[in-house]
C-alpha cells in the first residue's frame, strides 16, 4: 500500500487526489471506514478536514477541529506523538470532537504529518477512525506514521512545485512587460524618425531616415509578438512574417508581395535578425527590381532538414553586370544583409539575370524549437 501511494504521490500533480488516495489506503490498510487528513490553519489555530473517506457530505473543507492539546488530533499536532484512543466514550485525556460523536466513532489513531524529511514544519494530522469495537495497537500506529511520512514528502514537493510555478509566472509576467515596453519605446523612435524624414530637405537624408524607421519598426514587431505570444521568448514565425509582409506591402506601391511561411516557434535572438534581413532584401527589390513600378516579389521561409531556408525573389531587371556582394565597398543595404546573414551563421547565395530577375537564398542553421 505504501508503494502504491508512493507511485500516486510521485506521478500525480493534483494535491487533492494525493490527499484523498492517502485516506483511502489508510482506511483499507487498517480495515476501517473512516480516515481523514487535517491541515493546520495558523490564522485560525484549527485543524481543517482537507480529505477523507466515510464522512458525511459537506465535511471536506468545511469542518475543523481544535488544534489544542485537549483534542486527540491537536495533541498529536502539538507534541508530534502518535495518539491511540481505543475508548473515546470513556476517554479522560481528551475531549471527543463533535464530528466523531456524530458519526459514532469509538476509536481513533492520530499521527503528525511533517513536511519533508527534516520535519521542521508540520502540515497537520493523519487520522483513522472506527465505529466498530476493537483496539488499535502500536503496529497500526507505525503503519499510519509511515504513510504520514510519505505524505509529508509529497506535500512538500507539491508546495515546492507551486512556489516554483509562482516564481516562473512572475518571471514570465516581467519578461512580457519588458517586451511590451521595449515595443512601445521603439514605436516612439519610429515616429520620431518619420517626423524627421518628412522635414528633411535632402531626398537622400529622407530615404535614409525612412529606411532606418523601417528597421526599427521590424524590431518593434518582434517585441510585440514576444509579449503577446503563447511561449515566453519565442514568436510564431508564420504570424510574425505574415504581419511583416503586410507592413512591407504598404511600402511596395503597385508591386505585389507574396508570402509563404511554415509555422514554427523561433527565438527572439533569431527572429529579430531574420526580420531585418527580410526587410533589407525586400526594400532593395522595391527600389531597384522593377523600374516600371509593377511586378511580383515572393518571400518564403520553410524548415528543410533541420534548417530554415529563406528565399526572396523577384522577376525584375536583375542586379548590375559584374555584381559581387563581397566587393570592397558594397552599398549600405548589402552591408546590412551580409552582417545579418553572418549574425545568423547562415549561407547566402544570390542568382540574378535580366531575364529571370534576382533570387536571394539563405540557409540558416536554426532548428525550430517546436512545430506549432
ZAMARGU-4260 file (C-alpha; in steps of 0.2 Angstrom, whole numbers, plus 5000, padded with zeros to 4 digits):
<rodrens>
0) 5000/5000/5000 | 5014/5012/5004 | 5022/5008/4987 | 5005/5011/4978 | 5003/5028/4987
5) 5022/5032/4983 | 5018/5030/4964 | 5002/5041/4965 | 5011/5054/4975 | 5026/5055/4963
10) 5016/5054/4947 | 5001/5065/4951 | 5002/5084/4952 | 4984/5086/4959 | 4986/5089/4978
15) 4968/5084/4981 | 4970/5067/4973 | 4985/5064/4983 | 4977/5068/5000 | 4961/5058/4995
20) 4971/5042/4990 | 4981/5043/5006 | 4965/5042/5016 | 4958/5028/5005 | 4973/5017/5008
25) 4975/5020/5026 | 4957/5016/5029 | 4959/5000/5018 | 4975/4995/5027 | 4968/4996/5045
30) 4951/4989/5040 | 4941/5004/5045 | 4928/5015/5036 | 4934/5032/5041 | 4950/5041/5038
35) 4955/5060/5036 | 4969/5072/5033 | 4968/5088/5044 | 4978/5103/5039 | 4983/5116/5052
40) 4977/5133/5049 | 4989/5146/5058 | 4977/5160/5057 | 4963/5151/5065 | 4973/5139/5076
45) 4962/5125/5069 | 4964/5109/5060 | 4953/5109/5044 | 4947/5092/5036 | 4955/5093/5019
50) 4952/5075/5013 | 4944/5059/5019 | 4933/5044/5017 | 4917/5039/5026 | 4912/5056/5032
55) 4895/5064/5028 | 4894/5075/5013 | 4899/5093/5016 | 4913/5088/5029 | 4928/5091/5017
60) 4935/5109/5018 | 4921/5114/5030 | 4923/5105/5046 | 4938/5109/5058 | 4944/5103/5074
65) 4953/5111/5089 | 4972/5111/5087 | 4975/5112/5106 | 4981/5098/5117 | 4964/5095/5123
70) 4959/5085/5107 | 4967/5069/5101 | 4972/5077/5084 | 4978/5093/5092 | 4988/5084/5104
75) 4997/5074/5090 | 5000/5090/5081 | 5007/5100/5096 | 5018/5086/5103 | 5022/5076/5087
80) 5017/5060/5096 | 5005/5047/5090 | 4989/5046/5099 | 4979/5030/5101 | 4962/5031/5108
85) 4953/5015/5109 | 4938/5020/5120 | 4933/5038/5116 | 4917/5036/5126 | 4927/5034/5141
90) 4942/5045/5136 | 4948/5056/5151 | 4964/5063/5142 | 4955/5072/5128 | 4938/5079/5123
95) 4929/5069/5109 | 4926/5081/5094 | 4908/5083/5088 | 4912/5076/5071 | 4917/5060/5079
100) 4902/5059/5090 | 4890/5062/5075 | 4897/5048/5066 | 4898/5036/5081 | 4917/5034/5081
105) 4923/5023/5096 | 4942/5023/5092 | 4955/5033/5083 | 4973/5035/5079 | 4981/5052/5076
110) 4999/5054/5069 | 5008/5070/5064 | 5011/5075/5046 | 5028/5083/5044 | 5034/5092/5028
115) 5048/5083/5021 | 5062/5073/5029 | 5068/5087/5041 | 5051/5089/5049 | 5055/5107/5053
120) 5037/5112/5049 | 5021/5102/5052 | 5007/5101/5039 | 4994/5093/5050 | 4987/5076/5056
125) 4983/5060/5048 | 4969/5051/5057 | 4959/5034/5055 | 4943/5031/5065 | 4932/5017/5068
130) 4914/5015/5074 | 4917/4996/5077 | 4923/4989/5093 | 4941/4983/5095 | 4958/4990/5098
135) 4971/4999/5088 | 4989/4994/5093 | 5007/5001/5091 | 5009/4992/5074 | 4994/5001/5067
140) 5001/5017/5073 | 5018/5013/5065 | 5009/5009/5048 | 5000/5026/5049 | 5016/5035/5053
145) 5024/5028/5038 | 5010/5034/5027 | 5011/5051/5036 | 5030/5052/5032 | 5027/5049/5014
150) 5013/5060/5013 | 5023/5074/5021 | 5036/5072/5007 | 5023/5073/4994 | 5015/5088/5001
155) 5032/5097/5002 | 5035/5093/4984 | 5018/5099/4979 | 5021/5116/4988 | 5039/5117/4981
160) 5031/5115/4963 | 5018/5128/4967 | 5031/5140/4973 | 5042/5137/4958 | 5027/5139/4946
165) 5023/5155/4955 | 5040/5162/4953 | 5040/5156/4934 | 5023/5165/4932 | 5030/5181/4939
170) 5046/5180/4929 | 5036/5177/4913 | 5025/5192/4918 | 5040/5203/4920 | 5048/5197/4904
175) 5032/5200/4894 | 5030/5218/4902 | 5048/5221/4897 | 5045/5216/4879 | 5029/5227/4879
180) 5038/5242/4885 | 5053/5239/4873 | 5040/5238/4859 | 5032/5255/4864 | 5048/5263/4866
185) 5054/5258/4848 | 5037/5263/4841 | 5041/5280/4848 | 5058/5280/4839 | 5049/5275/4823
190) 5038/5290/4825 | 5052/5302/4828 | 5062/5296/4813 | 5047/5298/4802 | 5044/5316/4808
195) 5062/5320/4804 | 5061/5311/4787 | 5046/5322/4782 | 5055/5338/4787 | 5072/5333/4779
200) 5076/5344/4764 | 5088/5331/4756 | 5080/5317/4747 | 5095/5306/4752 | 5093/5310/4770
205) 5074/5307/4769 | 5077/5290/4761 | 5090/5286/4775 | 5078/5290/4789 | 5064/5281/4781
210) 5075/5265/4779 | 5080/5267/4797 | 5062/5269/4803 | 5058/5253/4794 | 5072/5243/4803
215) 5067/5249/4820 | 5049/5245/4816 | 5054/5227/4812 | 5062/5225/4829 | 5047/5233/4837
220) 5036/5220/4828 | 5046/5206/4836 | 5044/5213/4853 | 5026/5215/4850 | 5024/5196/4846
225) 5035/5192/4861 | 5024/5199/4874 | 5008/5193/4865 | 5015/5175/4861 | 5010/5159/4870
230) 5028/5154/4874 | 5039/5166/4883 | 5055/5171/4872 | 5048/5164/4856 | 5037/5170/4842
235) 5027/5161/4829 | 5037/5163/4813 | 5021/5162/4802 | 5012/5175/4812 | 5027/5187/4813
240) 5032/5185/4794 | 5014/5187/4789 | 5012/5203/4798 | 5029/5209/4792 | 5024/5206/4774
245) 5008/5216/4777 | 5019/5231/4783 | 5031/5229/4769 | 5017/5228/4756 | 5011/5245/4762
250) 5028/5252/4755 | 5028/5242/4739 | 5016/5254/4729 | 5009/5244/4715 | 5021/5229/4717
255) 5013/5213/4723 | 5020/5204/4738 | 5018/5186/4741 | 5022/5177/4757 | 5023/5158/4761
260) 5030/5153/4778 | 5030/5137/4789 | 5023/5138/4806 | 5036/5136/4820 | 5042/5144/4836
265) 5058/5154/4834 | 5068/5163/4847 | 5069/5181/4848 | 5088/5180/4845 | 5084/5173/4828
270) 5068/5182/4824 | 5075/5199/4825 | 5089/5197/4813 | 5078/5187/4802 | 5065/5200/4801
275) 5078/5213/4797 | 5086/5203/4784 | 5069/5201/4775 | 5066/5219/4777 | 5083/5224/4769
280) 5081/5212/4754 | 5063/5217/4750 | 5067/5235/4752 | 5081/5233/4739 | 5069/5224/4727
285) 5056/5238/4729 | 5069/5251/4725 | 5078/5243/4710 | 5070/5227/4703 | 5055/5235/4694
290) 5059/5252/4687 | 5042/5252/4678 | 5034/5250/4695 | 5024/5234/4693 | 5029/5216/4697
295) 5030/5202/4710 | 5041/5199/4725 | 5040/5182/4733 | 5045/5178/4751 | 5046/5160/4758
300) 5053/5153/4774 | 5052/5134/4776 | 5060/5121/4788 | 5070/5109/4777 | 5081/5096/4785
305) 5083/5105/4802 | 5087/5121/4794 | 5077/5136/4790 | 5078/5141/4771 | 5073/5159/4767
310) 5070/5164/4749 | 5066/5181/4742 | 5064/5183/4724 | 5058/5194/4710 | 5057/5194/4691
315) 5064/5211/4689 | 5079/5218/4679 | 5092/5209/4690 | 5107/5216/4698 | 5121/5225/4688
320) 5133/5216/4677 | 5148/5210/4687 | 5139/5212/4704 | 5148/5205/4718 | 5141/5207/4736
325) 5159/5204/4743 | 5166/5218/4733 | 5176/5230/4744 | 5163/5244/4745 | 5146/5237/4744
330) 5131/5248/4747 | 5124/5250/4765 | 5109/5239/4761 | 5121/5225/4756 | 5132/5228/4771
335) 5117/5225/4782 | 5112/5210/4773 | 5129/5202/4774 | 5130/5207/4793 | 5113/5199/4797
340) 5117/5183/4787 | 5134/5182/4797 | 5125/5185/4813 | 5113/5171/4809 | 5128/5160/4805
345) 5119/5157/4788 | 5124/5154/4770 | 5119/5167/4757 | 5118/5163/4738 | 5112/5176/4725
350) 5107/5172/4707 | 5102/5186/4695 | 5099/5189/4677 | 5090/5202/4667 | 5078/5188/4661
355) 5074/5179/4677 | 5077/5193/4690 | 5085/5191/4707 | 5084/5177/4720 | 5092/5178/4737
360) 5093/5161/4745 | 5098/5160/4763 | 5101/5143/4773 | 5101/5146/4792 | 5106/5133/4805
365) 5091/5137/4815 | 5082/5122/4822 | 5064/5126/4826 | 5060/5124/4844 | 5043/5117/4841
370) 5032/5115/4826 | 5015/5123/4830
</rodrens>
